[in-house]
Amino acid sequence: MFDKLDAVVRRFEILTERLADPSLYDRAQELRETNAERANLEPIVIKYKEYKKMVADIEGNKDIIHNEKDEEMREMAKEELAELEKGLPTVEHELKLLLLPKDPNDDRNVILEIRAGAGGDEASIFVADVWRMYKNYFNGKGWRSEVVSISEGDRGLKEIIVNVSGEKVYSKMKYESGVHRVQRVPDTEAQGRIHTSTITVAVMPEADEVGDIVLDMNEIRVDVYRSSGSGGQSVNTTDSAVRLTHIPTGIVIAMQDERSQLKNKEKAFKILKTKLYDLKVQEAANKEASMRKGLVGTGDRSERIRTYNYPQGRISDHRINYTIYNLPAFMNGDVDEVIDALIAHNQAILLQGTEE
């Protein structure tokens, strides 16, 4: 580990020297890349310096204890040594976490899709509940959410697609993809029986405008039609709605929320690029998960990942057998405890892989 850390420090120093070269500021792309790489290495360098200082202080206090004749100085050194030895494993663990391979998508914004599954109106109501939960969570994080498309049902929402932007959105939200199950007594249930319904959540890292996905327009069919509201009535008299069909994958994107055909087309192409990029991400995630058994994240989207049991006030994440009993707070956006547990689980799996 220490050879790798020393190499990181050397690389950090090289990048720092490069940034001091005035001519670099005439090369915008190289400047951005250098700044980004240095910023990624800086936390490791800072933590490594902290670790080395603690090790040096431990040795210094041991030396005082063995060689200092002043009893008061020796007692002070013993107290400081005990604190340092207690804190050193924590700093060493933090260093190991910083050295873990980074998910290249962690800093990206996301496209979030929430869809009703089994359960009729109750599933649609739960889509609205989960969207409200996430929206509160985003607000607490200082993230921005923009509804891209929404389909309302008789009660609740059949589907909602949201663009979420902010700091390291994907690093947290990637664990939310999968089937979410709710168990509760619906408002429409006269006899008080508990119903089980499901919704699906998909969290996709937003594709960059340039580089991630290059679309071949020969593989895309573009259809335009008139927007329609609930019940099929025409919303406007122009062909503003857009449907994209990606022939190789069968992915279909329909967009009609905007009155402008151009805006609907822009939104549809953005989502199509993100879905195609997401296929690449899922493939890589499935490969990584098969190599490291127990890793969770962006794998099987059909997997039932979580149950929300209202009578018991319980949330259970089935991937890591983690259960908490604070459902009201959770549904109000306080979801970090479960997400942090999933992150810690993945870190433990990755750490185990580096130590084998």
SVG drawing of the C-alpha trace seen along z (x, -y; Angstrom):
<svg xmlns="http://www.w3.org/2000/svg" viewBox="-65 -32 82 46">
<polyline fill="none" stroke="black" stroke-width="0.4" points="0.0,0.0 2.8,-2.4 4.6,-2.0 1.3,-3.1 0.9,-6.0 4.4,-7.2 3.7,-7.0 0.5,-9.1 2.5,-11.8 5.1,-11.9 2.4,-12.2 0.6,-14.9 3.9,-16.9 4.4,-16.6 0.9,-17.9 1.4,-20.8 4.6,-21.8 2.8,-21.5 0.0,-23.9 2.7,-26.4 3.7,-26.6 2.0,-29.8 2.1,-28.3 -0.4,-25.6 -3.1,-28.2 -3.0,-28.5 -4.0,-24.8 -7.5,-24.7 -8.1,-20.9 -4.8,-20.0 -5.3,-22.5 -8.8,-21.0 -7.4,-17.4 -4.4,-18.4 -6.6,-20.2 -9.1,-17.3 -6.4,-14.7 -4.7,-16.8 -8.1,-17.3 -8.7,-13.6 -5.3,-12.9 -5.3,-15.7 -7.5,-13.9 -5.2,-10.9 -2.1,-13.1 -3.6,-15.0 -4.6,-11.8 -1.3,-10.2 0.5,-13.1 -1.8,-12.9 -1.0,-9.2 2.8,-9.7 2.7,-12.5 0.8,-10.2 3.3,-7.4 6.2,-9.9 4.4,-11.2 4.0,-7.7 7.7,-7.0 8.5,-10.3 6.3,-9.7 7.8,-6.2 11.2,-7.7 10.2,-10.2 8.7,-7.4 11.9,-5.3 14.5,-8.0 13.0,-11.1 13.8,-11.4 11.1,-14.0 8.1,-12.0 5.6,-14.6 6.9,-14.6 6.7,-10.8 3.1,-10.9 2.1,-13.4 3.8,-11.3 1.9,-8.2 -1.5,-10.0 -0.7,-11.3 0.6,-7.9 -2.6,-6.2 -4.7,-8.6 -2.5,-8.3 -2.5,-4.5 -6.2,-4.5 -6.7,-6.8 -4.1,-5.3 -6.2,-2.3 -9.1,-4.7 -6.8,-6.9 -5.2,-3.8 -8.7,-2.5 -9.6,-5.9 -6.5,-5.7 -7.4,-2.3 -10.8,-3.6 -9.3,-6.5 -7.1,-4.1 -10.1,-2.0 -10.8,-2.1 -13.3,-4.9 -16.4,-4.5 -15.8,-6.8 -19.5,-7.7 -19.7,-8.8 -19.5,-12.5 -22.2,-12.4 -25.7,-13.7 -28.5,-11.2 -31.7,-10.5 -34.2,-9.0 -37.1,-6.9 -39.9,-5.7 -42.6,-3.5 -45.7,-1.8 -45.5,2.0 -47.9,4.6 -50.7,3.2 -52.9,0.9 -53.8,-2.4 -51.9,-1.6 -48.6,-1.2 -49.3,-4.6 -49.9,-6.2 -46.6,-4.7 -44.7,-6.1 -45.9,-9.6 -44.9,-8.8 -41.4,-7.6 -40.9,-10.6 -41.8,-12.9 -39.3,-11.0 -36.5,-11.4 -37.4,-15.1 -37.0,-15.8 -33.8,-13.9 -32.5,-15.9 -33.5,-19.2 -31.6,-18.2 -28.5,-17.5 -28.7,-20.8 -29.3,-18.9 -31.5,-20.2 -34.3,-18.1 -36.1,-18.8 -39.1,-16.8 -38.5,-15.7 -41.6,-13.7 -44.6,-12.7 -47.6,-10.4 -50.4,-10.8 -52.8,-8.0 -56.3,-8.2 -54.6,-8.2 -50.9,-8.9 -48.3,-8.7 -47.9,-5.9 -44.3,-7.1 -42.0,-10.1 -38.6,-10.8 -36.4,-13.4 -33.0,-14.9 -31.1,-15.2 -28.0,-17.4 -25.5,-18.3 -22.4,-17.1 -21.7,-13.3 -25.3,-12.5 -24.7,-9.1 -22.4,-8.0 -25.4,-8.0 -28.3,-7.3 -26.9,-4.3 -27.9,-2.0 -31.6,-2.8 -32.1,-1.0 -34.4,2.1 -37.9,3.1 -39.3,1.4 -42.1,3.3 -44.7,1.7 -47.0,3.4 -49.8,1.4 -53.6,1.0 -54.7,-1.2 -57.1,-4.0 -59.6,-2.2 -59.5,1.0 -62.7,1.2 -61.8,4.3 -58.4,3.2 -56.4,5.9 -52.8,5.3 -51.9,5.2 -48.5,5.7 -47.6,3.5 -44.4,2.8 -42.7,0.0 -39.4,0.0 -36.7,-2.6 -34.0,-3.1 -31.0,-5.5 -28.9,-6.1 -25.7,-8.2 -26.3,-11.0 -24.4,-10.7 -22.0,-13.4 -23.0,-15.5 -19.8,-14.6 -17.8,-11.3 -19.9,-8.8 -22.4,-7.8 -22.2,-8.5 -25.6,-7.9 -26.0,-6.5 -29.1,-8.1 -29.5,-5.2 -30.3,-3.1 -33.0,-5.5 -36.6,-5.8 -38.1,-9.2 -41.9,-9.5 -43.9,-12.6 -47.5,-12.8 -50.0,-14.9 -49.7,-15.1 -52.6,-13.6 -53.7,-13.9 -55.6,-11.5 -58.5,-9.8 -56.7,-10.3 -57.9,-13.8 -55.6,-16.0 -53.6,-18.5 -52.7,-20.6 -53.2,-20.7 -49.6,-20.3 -47.4,-17.2 -45.3,-18.2 -44.9,-14.7 -41.8,-12.7 -41.1,-9.0 -37.6,-7.6 -37.0,-3.9 -33.4,-2.7 -33.6,0.3 -30.6,2.4 -31.7,2.4 -35.5,1.8 -35.3,-1.1 -38.3,-3.4 -38.4,-7.0 -41.7,-9.0 -41.8,-12.6 -44.8,-14.9 -44.5,-17.2 -43.3,-20.2 -45.5,-22.1 -42.4,-22.4 -41.5,-19.4 -37.8,-20.6 -37.8,-20.6 -39.4,-17.2 -36.9,-15.8 -34.0,-17.3 -35.3,-15.7 -35.9,-12.3 -32.4,-12.2 -30.9,-13.1 -32.7,-10.2 -31.9,-7.8 -28.2,-8.6 -28.4,-8.1 -30.2,-4.8 -27.6,-3.5 -24.7,-4.7 -26.5,-3.0 -26.5,0.3 -22.7,0.1 -22.6,-0.8 -24.8,2.2 -22.7,4.5 -19.6,3.4 -21.4,3.5 -22.6,7.1 -19.1,8.2 -17.6,6.5 -20.4,8.1 -19.7,11.5 -16.0,11.1 -16.7,9.8 -19.6,11.7 -21.8,9.6 -21.2,6.3 -24.3,4.2 -25.0,1.2 -26.2,1.0 -26.7,4.6 -30.0,6.5 -32.8,3.9 -35.5,6.6 -34.2,7.5 -36.4,6.8 -34.2,4.6 -36.3,3.1 -39.6,3.6 -41.5,0.7 -43.8,2.3 -46.2,-0.4 -47.9,1.6 -44.6,2.4 -43.0,-1.0 -40.1,1.1 -37.8,0.6 -35.8,3.7 -33.0,3.7 -32.8,7.3 -29.4,7.0 -27.5,6.6 -30.2,7.9 -30.5,4.4 -33.6,3.3 -34.5,0.1 -37.8,-1.0 -38.1,-4.7 -40.4,-4.5 -42.1,-7.9 -38.7,-9.7 -37.5,-7.6 -40.5,-8.5 -39.9,-12.1 -36.4,-11.9 -34.2,-10.7 -32.7,-7.9 -29.0,-8.3 -28.8,-5.6 -29.7,-2.8 -27.6,-4.3 -24.6,-4.7 -25.0,-1.0 -24.9,0.0 -21.8,-2.1 -20.1,-0.6 -21.0,2.9 -19.5,2.3 -16.4,0.8 -15.9,3.8 -16.2,6.1 -13.7,4.0 -11.3,3.9 -11.4,7.6 -10.5,7.9 -7.4,5.7 -6.2,7.7 -6.6,11.1"/>
</svg>
